[in-house]
Amino acid sequence: AKEYLLQPFVFHACDTIVSGRIPYPSNNWCAGGKRIETLGGAQYRSMNISRGQVQKINNKGEMDYDLEYLGICGIYDYQLFWDSLANLYNFEPLSGQLSDCDAINLMLGEAKFSGVEFYDWYDMGNIDSLKESRKIFSNSFNVLDKPDESIFLVDDHIIKFFHSKEVCQNRIARATRLGNLVPMIISGSDNFYKYRYVKGHLYADVANCSNFLSFLNWSKENLWRRTEAGTDEIVELCDKFYFEKTRKRLDNYLKKAKDKDVETIINGLRVPPVHYMLDCIDKDWLCASEPSEFHGDFILDNIIKTDSGYCLIDWRQDFAGNINFGDIYYDLAKLNHNLILNHENIKNNHFKIESKGDEISCDILVNFSLLESRQIFREFLIENNFDTKKVDVLTSLVWISMSPLHEYPLNKFLFYFGKYNLYKNIKEELNE
């Protein structure tokens, strides 16, 4: 960034929102504030200030200070800043801790920094403070956090960012296959694509028993089209997607959450390890399918009800690496999952995961309107000769696979809720 900042500039670490005017960098300054309700210096870098001038920026843990440092500063002596940063880097080029604070502390030997206090500021630098900040600032997107992608609304356009170039490019390719079922992508690059904001109602807000069957029939007619190619490949793809991926996600959850896949009493039932249950599932039965077009994340929050029908958003980039076809049962399982685990209820923490000794209890609030819609969904599955047990088993695997993608307590809830339901759905097949 140096070549673009050879002039006075404002540095912002992007994990803080402040109310009030941010000063122009006509002099050097550092923004600070006080957090009465927290441990303050134990969580944040802090500043010692004398007569309005910053004397030092402290590391986290310092308890004798005047203001917490907010990660926002004005740099008037920009050349001194870049020289100080270069000197620090050259002294220890492999350090992963070098920051604006180090450069400012070095600059304090030659330059002055004013302390600017902000009385209203909101931290987004950790999970707990992010949740608190979201209570203040509403978000037009009701989405669950994902570590590898982001979504933005800019001037009536949606811009999606993906950490993976391959994922982004496959999303763009699949948009071409899905055609007018999804928004037309206006432009794209390695890690971004852009489409016009779709006007309508989020189907999660308007789905009910009076319109749900027509939506299912629309999906059957327009989305879940069988494909001629891929008949010999679909079984292998399902094996990779349902078994290999689930095992990898399971291991990721266990490592991240420092949990164990052992026999557990969940909601009063003695449930065996997930790895054992996966071994007991009939692969030929679960993987038997016909290749078809698919969405891949077929939940109510990814469907816009428009005046003329429906528009699908946030489609999956592939099915086990294949962008041309997938398994209709995965869409059915994702929809079934969402009729039970509603994003709004998850966002509002309307789920329970508790440990008492060796026993786990887990439960979640389910809206009555979604229960009614789920009954219509079950009748639709039976009428169209779909295997309801397969849908239920795959729904359990969806929850287990989702667990490492989220933070505590949602990750733990998803793991044990998925494990519990998997056992209920296949207990007759277990070799017990």
C-alpha positions as CSV (number, residue, x, y, z in Angstrom):
1,A,0.0,0.0,0.0
2,K,3.0,2.3,0.5
3,E,3.1,3.7,-3.1
4,Y,-0.6,4.8,-2.7
5,L,0.0,6.5,0.7
6,L,2.9,8.9,0.1
7,Q,0.8,11.6,1.7
8,P,-1.0,12.1,5.0
9,F,-3.5,9.2,5.6
10,V,-5.9,7.6,8.1
11,F,-5.1,4.0,9.1
12,H,-8.1,1.8,10.2
13,A,-7.7,-1.8,11.3
14,C,-11.3,-2.4,10.2
15,D,-12.5,-4.1,13.4
16,T,-14.0,-1.0,15.1
17,I,-16.9,1.3,14.4
18,V,-16.8,4.7,16.0
19,S,-19.5,7.4,16.1
20,G,-18.5,11.0,15.6
21,R,-16.2,12.6,13.1
22,I,-12.8,11.0,12.4
23,P,-10.2,13.9,12.3
24,Y,-8.3,14.8,9.1
25,P,-4.6,13.8,9.4
26,S,-3.4,17.3,9.5
27,N,-1.3,16.1,12.5
28,N,-0.4,12.7,13.9
29,W,-3.1,11.3,16.2
30,C,-4.3,8.0,17.8
31,A,-7.9,7.2,18.5
32,G,-8.8,5.8,22.0
33,G,-11.8,5.0,24.2
34,K,-12.8,3.4,27.4
35,R,-14.7,0.1,27.9
36,I,-16.1,0.2,31.4
37,E,-17.9,-3.2,31.1
38,T,-14.8,-5.2,30.1
39,L,-11.4,-6.0,31.4
40,G,-10.1,-3.2,29.0
41,G,-6.4,-3.6,28.8
42,A,-6.6,-7.3,29.1
43,Q,-8.4,-7.5,25.8
44,Y,-7.1,-4.4,23.9
45,R,-3.9,-2.6,23.2
46,S,-3.8,0.6,25.3
47,M,-2.2,4.1,25.4
48,N,-0.5,6.1,28.1
49,I,-1.3,9.8,27.5
50,S,0.1,12.9,29.2
51,R,-1.2,16.4,28.5
52,G,-3.0,15.2,25.5
53,Q,0.0,13.5,23.9
54,V,0.5,9.8,23.5
55,Q,3.5,8.5,25.4
56,K,3.3,4.8,24.5
57,I,1.1,2.2,23.0
58,N,1.0,-0.9,25.3
59,N,0.6,-4.5,24.4
60,K,-2.6,-6.4,25.5
61,G,-2.6,-7.1,29.2
62,E,-1.3,-3.7,30.5
63,M,-3.6,-2.6,33.3
64,D,-2.0,0.9,33.9
65,Y,-3.2,3.1,31.0
66,D,-5.4,6.0,30.1
67,L,-7.3,4.8,26.9
68,E,-7.7,1.7,24.9
69,Y,-6.3,2.0,21.4
70,L,-9.0,1.5,18.8
71,G,-6.7,0.6,15.8
72,I,-7.4,4.0,14.1
73,C,-4.8,6.7,13.7
74,G,-3.9,9.7,11.6
75,I,-0.5,9.7,10.0
76,Y,0.8,13.1,9.0
77,D,4.5,12.3,9.0
78,Y,3.9,9.5,6.5
79,Q,7.6,9.2,5.4
80,L,8.7,8.7,9.0
81,F,5.9,6.1,9.3
82,W,7.2,4.1,6.3
83,D,10.8,4.5,7.4
84,S,10.0,3.2,10.9
85,L,8.0,0.3,9.5
86,A,10.8,-0.6,7.1
87,N,13.4,-0.5,9.9
88,L,11.3,-2.8,12.1
89,Y,10.7,-5.2,9.3
90,N,14.4,-5.3,8.3
91,F,15.3,-6.0,11.9
92,E,12.9,-8.9,12.2
93,P,11.5,-9.9,8.8
94,L,9.9,-13.2,9.9
95,S,7.9,-11.6,12.7
96,G,4.1,-12.1,12.3
97,Q,3.3,-9.5,15.0
98,L,4.5,-6.3,13.4
99,S,1.8,-3.7,13.4
100,D,0.9,0.0,13.2
101,C,1.5,0.2,17.0
102,D,5.2,-0.8,16.7
103,A,5.7,1.8,14.0
104,I,4.0,4.5,16.1
105,N,6.0,3.6,19.2
106,L,9.2,4.0,17.2
107,M,8.0,7.3,15.7
108,L,7.3,8.7,19.2
109,G,11.1,9.4,19.6
110,E,10.9,11.9,16.8
111,A,7.2,12.9,16.4
112,K,4.2,13.8,18.5
113,F,0.8,12.0,18.5
114,S,-2.3,13.5,19.9
115,G,-4.8,11.3,21.8
116,V,-8.3,11.6,20.3
117,E,-11.0,10.1,22.6
118,F,-14.1,8.5,21.1
119,Y,-16.9,8.0,23.6
120,D,-19.1,5.6,21.5
121,W,-17.2,2.8,19.8
122,Y,-18.1,-0.7,18.9
123,D,-15.6,-3.6,18.7
124,M,-15.9,-6.3,16.1
125,G,-12.5,-8.0,16.7
126,N,-13.8,-11.1,18.5
127,I,-16.9,-13.3,18.4
128,D,-18.4,-12.0,21.7
129,S,-17.9,-8.3,20.9
130,L,-19.1,-8.8,17.3
131,K,-22.4,-10.2,18.6
132,E,-22.8,-7.2,20.9
133,S,-22.1,-4.8,18.1
134,R,-24.7,-6.5,15.9
135,K,-27.4,-5.7,18.4
136,I,-26.7,-2.0,17.7
137,F,-26.2,-2.1,13.9
138,S,-28.9,-4.0,12.0
139,N,-27.8,-6.1,9.0
140,S,-30.0,-6.4,5.9
141,F,-28.5,-9.9,5.2
142,N,-29.6,-12.7,7.5
143,V,-26.7,-15.0,6.8
144,L,-24.5,-17.2,9.0
145,D,-20.9,-16.2,9.2
146,K,-18.5,-18.1,6.9
147,P,-14.8,-17.8,7.2
148,D,-14.0,-18.0,3.4
149,E,-16.6,-15.8,1.8
150,S,-18.4,-12.5,2.2
151,I,-21.4,-10.7,0.7
152,F,-21.9,-6.9,0.1
153,L,-24.8,-4.7,-1.1
154,V,-23.4,-1.8,-3.1
155,D,-25.5,0.5,-5.3
156,D,-28.3,-2.0,-6.0
157,H,-25.8,-4.7,-6.8
158,I,-24.7,-7.8,-4.9
159,I,-21.0,-8.4,-4.7
160,K,-19.8,-11.8,-3.5
161,F,-16.2,-12.5,-2.4
162,F,-14.6,-15.9,-2.2
163,H,-11.2,-16.8,-0.7
164,S,-10.9,-19.6,-3.2
165,K,-10.5,-18.6,-6.9
166,E,-11.7,-22.1,-7.9
167,V,-14.9,-21.8,-5.9
168,C,-15.6,-18.3,-7.4
169,Q,-15.0,-19.5,-11.0
170,N,-17.1,-22.6,-10.6
171,R,-20.0,-20.5,-9.2
172,I,-19.8,-18.3,-12.3
173,A,-19.8,-21.4,-14.5
174,R,-22.8,-22.9,-12.7
175,A,-24.7,-19.7,-13.0
176,T,-24.5,-20.1,-16.8
177,R,-25.9,-23.7,-16.5
178,L,-28.7,-22.6,-14.1
179,G,-29.7,-19.8,-16.5
180,N,-32.6,-17.6,-15.6
181,L,-33.2,-19.5,-12.3
182,V,-30.4,-17.4,-10.8
183,P,-29.4,-13.7,-11.2
184,M,-27.4,-12.9,-14.3
185,I,-23.8,-12.2,-13.3
186,I,-22.8,-8.8,-14.7
187,S,-19.0,-9.1,-14.1
188,G,-16.5,-11.3,-12.3
189,S,-12.9,-11.7,-11.5
190,D,-10.7,-14.3,-9.8
191,N,-12.3,-13.9,-6.3
192,F,-15.4,-11.7,-6.9
193,Y,-18.6,-11.7,-8.9
194,K,-21.4,-9.1,-9.2
195,Y,-25.1,-9.3,-10.0
196,R,-28.0,-6.9,-9.8
197,Y,-30.0,-7.0,-6.6
198,V,-33.1,-9.1,-7.0
199,K,-36.3,-7.4,-5.8
200,G,-38.8,-9.6,-4.0
201,H,-39.4,-11.3,-0.7
202,L,-36.9,-13.6,1.0
203,Y,-38.8,-16.9,0.9
204,A,-37.8,-17.6,4.5
205,D,-40.1,-14.7,5.5
206,V,-43.1,-15.6,3.4
207,A,-43.1,-19.4,3.1
208,N,-46.3,-21.0,4.5
209,C,-48.7,-23.9,4.0
210,S,-50.7,-22.0,1.4
211,N,-47.8,-21.5,-1.0
212,F,-45.2,-24.2,-0.2
213,L,-46.6,-27.0,-2.4
214,S,-46.6,-24.7,-5.5
215,F,-43.0,-23.8,-4.7
216,L,-42.0,-27.5,-4.5
217,N,-43.8,-28.2,-7.8
218,W,-42.0,-25.2,-9.4
219,S,-38.7,-26.6,-8.2
220,K,-39.4,-30.0,-9.6
221,E,-40.4,-28.6,-13.0
222,N,-37.7,-25.9,-13.4
223,L,-34.7,-26.9,-11.2
224,W,-34.5,-30.7,-10.7
225,R,-34.1,-31.6,-14.3
226,R,-32.6,-35.1,-15.0
227,T,-29.4,-35.1,-17.1
228,E,-28.5,-37.8,-19.6
229,A,-24.8,-37.7,-18.9
230,G,-23.2,-38.8,-15.6
231,T,-25.2,-42.0,-14.9
232,D,-22.0,-43.9,-14.4
233,E,-20.4,-41.2,-12.2
234,I,-23.1,-40.2,-9.8
235,V,-22.6,-43.1,-7.4
236,E,-18.9,-42.4,-7.0
237,L,-19.6,-38.7,-6.6
238,C,-22.3,-39.4,-3.9
239,D,-19.8,-41.6,-2.1
240,K,-17.2,-38.8,-2.1
241,F,-19.7,-36.2,-1.1
242,Y,-21.7,-38.1,1.6
243,F,-19.0,-40.3,3.1
244,E,-15.5,-38.9,2.4
245,K,-16.5,-35.2,2.9
246,T,-18.5,-36.0,6.1
247,R,-15.5,-37.8,7.6
248,K,-13.2,-35.0,6.8
249,R,-15.6,-32.4,8.2
250,L,-16.1,-34.6,11.3
251,D,-12.4,-34.8,11.9
252,N,-12.1,-31.0,11.4
253,Y,-14.8,-30.5,14.0
254,L,-13.2,-32.8,16.6
255,K,-9.9,-31.1,16.1
256,K,-11.2,-27.6,16.2
257,A,-13.6,-28.1,19.2
258,K,-11.3,-30.5,21.0
259,D,-14.1,-33.0,21.2
260,K,-14.2,-36.8,20.9
261,D,-16.2,-39.1,18.7
262,V,-17.2,-41.6,21.4
263,E,-20.4,-43.2,22.6
264,T,-22.6,-40.5,24.1
265,I,-25.9,-40.2,25.9
266,I,-27.8,-37.6,23.9
267,N,-31.4,-36.7,24.9
268,G,-31.6,-39.9,26.9
269,L,-30.4,-42.2,24.1
270,R,-27.1,-44.0,24.1
271,V,-25.6,-43.0,20.7
272,P,-22.5,-44.7,19.2
273,P,-19.6,-42.8,17.5
274,V,-20.3,-41.1,14.2
275,H,-17.5,-42.9,12.4
276,Y,-19.0,-46.2,13.5
277,M,-22.5,-45.2,12.3
278,L,-21.1,-44.1,8.9
279,D,-19.6,-47.6,8.5
280,C,-23.0,-49.1,9.1
281,I,-24.8,-47.1,6.4
282,D,-25.6,-49.0,3.2
283,K,-23.5,-47.1,0.7
284,D,-25.2,-48.7,-2.3
285,W,-28.6,-47.5,-1.0
286,L,-27.5,-44.0,0.0
287,C,-25.5,-43.3,-3.2
288,A,-28.0,-44.7,-5.7
289,S,-29.3,-41.8,-7.6
290,E,-29.9,-40.2,-11.0
291,P,-27.8,-37.3,-12.1
292,S,-29.8,-34.0,-12.2
293,E,-29.4,-30.3,-12.1
294,F,-29.3,-29.0,-8.5
295,H,-28.8,-25.9,-6.4
296,G,-26.6,-27.2,-3.7
297,D,-27.6,-25.0,-0.8
298,F,-31.3,-25.2,-1.3
299,I,-32.6,-23.4,1.8
300,L,-35.4,-20.8,2.2
301,D,-32.9,-18.1,2.8
302,N,-31.4,-18.7,-0.7
303,I,-34.7,-18.2,-2.5
304,I,-36.3,-14.9,-3.5
305,K,-40.0,-14.9,-4.2
306,T,-40.6,-12.5,-7.1
307,D,-43.7,-11.2,-8.8
308,S,-43.2,-13.7,-11.6
309,G,-41.9,-16.7,-9.7
310,Y,-38.7,-17.5,-7.8
311,C,-35.0,-16.6,-8.1
312,L,-32.3,-18.7,-6.6
313,I,-29.2,-17.2,-5.0
314,D,-26.0,-18.6,-3.4
315,W,-26.0,-21.8,-5.4
316,R,-23.2,-24.3,-4.6
317,Q,-20.2,-24.3,-6.9
318,D,-20.0,-28.1,-7.5
319,F,-21.1,-31.5,-6.3
320,A,-18.0,-33.4,-5.2
321,G,-16.0,-31.4,-7.8
322,N,-18.5,-31.8,-10.6
323,I,-20.2,-28.6,-11.9
324,N,-22.4,-30.3,-14.5
325,F,-24.8,-32.3,-12.4
326,G,-25.4,-33.5,-8.8
327,D,-27.9,-35.4,-6.6
328,I,-31.4,-34.2,-6.2
329,Y,-31.4,-35.8,-2.7
330,Y,-28.9,-33.3,-1.5
331,D,-31.2,-30.4,-2.4
332,L,-34.1,-32.2,-0.6
333,A,-31.9,-32.8,2.5
334,K,-30.8,-29.2,2.6
335,L,-34.4,-28.0,2.4
336,N,-35.5,-30.5,5.1
337,H,-32.6,-29.2,7.3
338,N,-33.8,-25.6,6.9
339,L,-37.4,-26.4,7.8
340,I,-36.0,-27.6,11.1
341,L,-33.0,-25.3,11.6
342,N,-34.3,-21.9,10.7
343,H,-31.6,-19.2,10.3
344,E,-33.5,-16.6,12.3
345,N,-33.9,-18.9,15.2
346,I,-30.2,-19.8,15.1
347,K,-29.2,-16.1,14.9
348,N,-31.3,-15.4,18.0
349,N,-29.8,-18.4,19.8
350,H,-33.1,-20.3,20.0
351,F,-31.3,-23.6,20.4
352,K,-30.0,-25.5,23.4
353,I,-26.9,-27.6,23.9
354,E,-26.1,-28.6,27.5
355,S,-23.7,-31.0,29.1
356,K,-24.5,-32.7,32.5
357,G,-21.8,-35.1,33.4
358,D,-21.6,-37.6,30.5
359,E,-25.0,-36.7,29.1
360,I,-25.8,-34.2,26.4
361,S,-29.1,-32.5,25.8
362,C,-29.9,-30.6,22.6
363,D,-33.0,-29.0,21.2
364,I,-34.1,-26.2,19.0
365,L,-37.2,-24.0,18.5
366,V,-39.1,-24.8,15.3
367,N,-41.7,-22.3,14.0
368,F,-45.2,-23.8,13.6
369,S,-45.5,-22.5,10.1
370,L,-42.4,-24.4,9.1
371,L,-43.7,-27.5,10.8
372,E,-46.8,-27.2,8.6
373,S,-44.6,-26.7,5.5
374,R,-42.5,-29.7,6.5
375,Q,-45.6,-31.9,6.6
376,I,-46.5,-30.7,3.0
377,F,-42.9,-31.5,2.1
378,R,-43.2,-35.1,3.4
379,E,-46.4,-35.6,1.4
380,F,-44.6,-34.2,-1.7
381,L,-41.7,-36.6,-1.3
382,I,-44.1,-39.6,-0.9
383,E,-46.3,-38.6,-3.8
384,N,-43.2,-38.2,-6.1
385,N,-41.7,-41.6,-5.0
386,F,-38.7,-40.1,-3.1
387,D,-37.1,-42.1,-0.3
388,T,-38.0,-40.1,2.9
389,K,-35.5,-42.1,5.0
390,K,-32.7,-41.2,2.6
391,V,-33.7,-37.5,3.0
392,D,-33.6,-37.9,6.8
393,V,-30.2,-39.6,6.9
394,L,-28.7,-37.0,4.6
395,T,-30.1,-34.2,6.7
396,S,-28.3,-35.6,9.7
397,L,-25.1,-35.7,7.7
398,V,-25.7,-32.1,6.6
399,W,-25.7,-31.0,10.3
400,I,-22.6,-33.0,11.1
401,S,-20.8,-31.5,8.1
402,M,-21.8,-28.0,9.1
403,S,-20.4,-28.3,12.6
404,P,-16.8,-27.3,11.9
405,L,-17.9,-24.3,9.9
406,H,-19.2,-22.4,12.9
407,E,-18.1,-21.2,16.3
408,Y,-19.1,-22.4,19.7
409,P,-21.9,-23.1,20.8
410,L,-23.4,-23.6,17.4
411,N,-20.7,-26.0,16.3
412,K,-21.3,-28.2,19.3
413,F,-25.1,-28.1,18.8
414,L,-24.8,-29.1,15.1
415,F,-22.5,-32.0,15.9
416,Y,-24.6,-33.5,18.6
417,F,-27.9,-32.8,17.0
418,G,-26.7,-34.4,13.8
419,K,-25.3,-37.3,15.7
420,Y,-28.5,-37.9,17.6
421,N,-30.7,-37.7,14.5
422,L,-28.4,-40.0,12.5
423,Y,-28.7,-42.6,15.2
424,K,-32.5,-42.3,15.3
425,N,-32.7,-42.7,11.5
426,I,-30.4,-45.7,11.1
427,K,-30.6,-47.5,14.5
428,E,-32.2,-50.5,12.8
429,E,-29.1,-51.0,10.6
430,L,-26.5,-50.7,13.4
431,N,-24.7,-53.8,14.3
432,E,-25.6,-53.7,18.0
